[in-house]
Amino acid sequence: MKKAKILMYHSIGTAPCGQETGSSLYSISEEDFHSQVQLVALAEHRAPGKIILTFDDGFLNNYHVAFPALREFELKAYFFITINRVGRPGYMNWEKIRELHSAGMIIGSHGMTHIILDGQSDEDLEYEIKWSKKILEEKLGAAVDYFSVPRGFCNEKVTAKAKEAGYKAIFTSNISDSDGFKSGRIAVKSGWDLEYFKKVLKNGLPLKDRTREFIKSASKKMFGARNYDRLRTRILK
């Protein structure tokens, strides 16, 4: 994919109950989101293709809130769907996902069950990566070329399985990923004010936050996926 700032969103508004610990850190208010999308539209008008918007999980509020704002400002975005959550309370159903696709939005896979893929067996990786793609393609009647790695844990085995499955690119939450197949993203957080968001659009994450993200990525590798996730959950609780 061409060099661009890739923004990662999750819930716009209030997320369904039962989400992973810490998910509220990434839940953006409707008002903030609308202001952010307006700034993205202005930036894209000046330099098209420099900012990419992505949405993980398939929340229903992505359809009711994000989708109208994107249409208002004539923007496209990637929506990554977790298959076993489709149609559940708080998540989009297939009819709404197909409507997004028909409107020109790019639909990608976010796995079957949103589990951490690092350390999974070959069989489980096939199920999460390959079969989620197959189901989406059957439901949409179109190719699905992009995969978003759940929870941000990605290793060489996950990357290899995604290539085998036929994806053109995968998206991660490690901002340093940029090898032509993996694309790292900037996670938009609920605590950002509009001035901070403007700075991110212009220059990317400030050094302090880039350092924090680097430490987080290094910690994932050092502790391993499950140990890191347990430690993070304990701290956030």
Secondary structure, 3 states (H helix, E strand, C coil): CCCCEEEEECCECCCCCCCCCCHHHHCECHHHHHHHHHHHHHHHHHCCCCEEEEEEECEHHHHHHHHHHHHHCCCCCEEEECHHHCCCCCECCHHHHHHHHHCCCEEEECCCCCCCCCCCCHHHHHHHHHHHHHHHHHHHCCCCCEEECHHHCCCHHHHHHHHHHCCCEEEECCCCCECCCEEECEECCCCCCHHHHHHHHHHCCCHHHHHHHHHHHHHHHHHCHHHHHHHHHHHHC
